């Protein structure tokens, strides 16, 4: 099928120098917006066994991995810097190698700190309250010197949660689902040290509860030791 992007733009841009400049600005803005949108797309879904911090329950044909996002390169995925505001984004990857679907509908997914505290995943409203309270009427944006009003903070948080959380609470046979959860780890200088993610109340398609998972972050820390700064 013949594309019309180039043939459509060239006649318009040739009408006048001013129109040509405006046309090029529009193209640049569109390209920039597309690039920004691509930056915030969920990472490709891979089997849980591809990750360092993984636990496999062979008898139940289930593997779950965790991948915190706290390095300089990782936080670019998000529209806002959650780690800088005390929230740890954690990607959960669930791989079902069996012949029966697994439900995450009733699952409890807790961040267990080294001190034994059990943290539930934050809601968008929790994140918004923190960021608004810290920055008052505005907060630093992605460009130095640029500030974002409350409505833009709210929109950015909602967009991240909507696009990066789990899109399906059913893990079909021989498939993988992945999504992010955000945990309030403010006050912890090294939140991953000695910590683990506890996943329980998973059920198969018949409602049978499966054995719980508790995945320590130590393997992740060891595999990313050179990237943590």
C-alpha positions in Angstrom: 0.0 0.0 0.0 1.5 3.4 -1.0 2.2 5.7 1.9 0.9 9.3 1.6 2.9 11.0 4.4 5.7 12.3 2.1 3.5 13.1 -0.9 1.1 14.9 1.4 3.6 17.1 3.2 5.8 18.2 0.3 3.2 20.3 -1.7 2.0 22.0 1.4 5.5 22.9 2.6 6.4 24.4 -0.8 3.6 27.0 -0.8 5.5 29.6 1.2 8.6 29.8 3.4 6.5 30.6 6.4 4.1 27.8 5.8 7.0 25.5 5.2 8.5 26.4 8.6 5.1 25.9 10.3 4.8 22.6 8.6 8.2 21.4 9.7 7.5 22.5 13.3 4.3 20.4 13.2 6.2 17.4 11.9 8.8 17.9 14.6 6.2 18.1 17.3 4.4 15.0 16.1 7.7 13.1 16.0 8.6 14.3 19.5 5.2 13.3 20.8 5.5 9.9 19.2 9.0 9.4 20.7 7.7 10.3 24.1 4.8 7.9 23.8 7.2 5.1 22.8 9.3 5.8 25.9 6.4 5.0 28.1 5.3 1.8 26.5 5.4 -1.4 28.7 8.6 -3.4 28.3 8.3 -6.5 26.1 6.8 -9.4 28.0 9.3 -12.2 28.6 9.0 -15.5 30.6 9.6 -15.1 34.3 12.5 -17.5 34.1 14.5 -14.9 32.1 14.9 -12.7 35.2 17.3 -13.0 38.0 14.9 -12.7 40.9 12.5 -15.6 40.1 10.8 -18.4 42.0 9.6 -21.5 40.2 6.9 -23.9 41.4 7.3 -26.8 39.0 4.4 -28.9 40.4 2.0 -26.0 39.8 3.5 -25.0 36.5 4.0 -21.5 37.6 7.0 -19.1 37.8 7.0 -15.5 39.2 9.8 -13.0 38.9 10.2 -9.5 40.2 12.2 -6.6 38.6 12.5 -3.3 40.6 12.8 -0.2 38.4 15.2 2.1 40.2 18.2 2.7 38.0 18.8 5.9 36.0 17.9 4.1 32.7 14.9 2.3 34.1 13.1 5.3 35.5 12.9 6.8 32.0 10.1 4.4 31.3 7.8 6.5 33.6 6.3 9.9 33.0 7.4 10.9 36.6 10.3 10.0 38.8 8.5 7.9 41.4 11.7 6.6 43.0 12.8 10.1 43.8 9.5 10.6 45.7 9.8 7.4 47.8 7.9 5.0 45.6 9.5 1.9 44.3 8.1 0.6 41.0 8.3 -3.2 40.9 7.5 -5.2 37.8 5.8 -8.5 38.5 6.1 -11.2 35.8 3.9 -14.3 36.0 4.4 -17.3 33.7 1.9 -20.1 33.5 3.4 -23.2 31.8 0.4 -25.4 32.7 -2.8 -26.3 30.8 -5.1 -24.4 33.2 -5.6 -20.7 33.6 -4.4 -18.9 36.8 -6.3 -16.0 38.4 -4.7 -13.0 40.0 -8.1 -11.5 40.9 -7.8 -12.2 44.6 -4.0 -12.1 44.8 -2.3 -10.3 47.6 1.1 -8.9 46.6 3.1 -7.4 49.5 6.5 -5.8 49.8 8.2 -7.3 52.8 10.9 -5.0 54.2 14.0 -6.3 55.9 12.4 -5.3 59.2 9.3 -7.4 58.5 6.9 -4.6 57.6 4.3 -5.7 55.0 3.6 -2.9 52.5 0.6 -3.0 50.2 0.9 -1.5 46.7 0.1 2.2 46.5 -3.0 3.5 44.7 -2.7 6.5 42.2 -4.2 8.8 44.8 -1.5 7.9 47.3 1.2 8.8 44.8 -0.5 12.0 43.9 -0.9 13.2 47.5 2.8 12.7 48.1 3.9 14.6 45.0 1.6 17.5 45.5 2.4 17.8 49.2 6.2 17.8 48.5 6.1 20.3 45.7 3.2 22.5 46.8 1.5 24.0 43.8 3.8 22.5 41.2 6.6 20.0 40.8 9.6 19.8 38.6 8.9 18.4 35.1 11.1 16.4 32.8 12.9 19.5 31.6 15.0 21.6 34.2 13.1 24.7 35.2 9.8 23.5 33.9 7.0 22.9 36.4 3.8 20.9 36.2 0.4 22.0 37.6 -1.6 19.6 39.7 -3.8 18.5 36.8 -0.8 17.4 34.8 0.7 15.5 37.8 -2.6 13.7 38.1 -2.8 13.0 34.4 0.8 11.6 34.3 0.2 9.3 37.3 -3.1 8.0 35.9 -1.5 7.4 32.5 1.4 5.4 34.1 -0.9 3.3 36.2 -3.3 2.7 33.3 -0.6 1.7 30.8 1.9 -0.1 33.1 -0.3 -2.0 35.6 -1.5 -5.5 34.8 -3.8 -5.5 31.8 -5.2 -8.9 32.5 -5.8 -10.7 35.8 -6.1 -14.0 34.1 -2.8 -15.8 33.1 -3.9 -18.1 30.3 -2.2 -21.5 29.8 1.3 -21.3 28.4 1.4 -17.6 28.6 3.0 -14.7 30.6 1.5 -11.6 32.0 3.4 -8.7 33.5 2.7 -5.4 35.1 4.0 -2.8 37.6 3.1 -2.2 41.3 4.3 0.9 43.2 5.3 0.6 46.9 5.8 3.4 49.4 9.3 2.8 50.7 10.0 6.3 51.9 12.1 6.4 55.0 14.1 3.3 53.9 17.6 4.2 52.8 18.1 0.8 51.1 14.6 -0.6 50.6 15.7 -3.7 48.6 18.3 -4.9 51.0 16.9 -8.0 52.8 13.5 -7.4 51.3 11.2 -9.7 49.3 7.9 -9.7 47.4 5.2 -12.0 48.8 2.5 -13.2 46.5 -0.3 -15.2 47.9 -4.0 -16.0 47.3 -3.3 -17.1 43.7 -6.0 -19.5 42.4 -6.4 -21.8 39.5 -9.5 -21.6 37.2 -11.4 -23.9 39.6 -10.8 -21.6 42.6 -8.1 -23.8 44.2 -5.6 -21.7 46.1 -2.0 -22.2 45.1 1.2 -22.2 47.2 2.5 -18.7 48.0 5.6 -17.2 46.5 8.2 -15.2 48.4 10.8 -13.8 46.1 13.9 -12.1 47.7 15.4 -9.2 45.9 19.0 -10.3 46.6 19.4 -12.0 43.2 18.3 -8.8 41.5 20.7 -6.7 43.5 23.6 -9.1 42.7 22.8 -9.1 39.0 22.5 -5.3 38.8 25.3 -4.4 41.2 27.1 -2.4 38.5 24.0 -0.5 37.4 22.7 0.7 40.7 24.5 4.0 40.8 
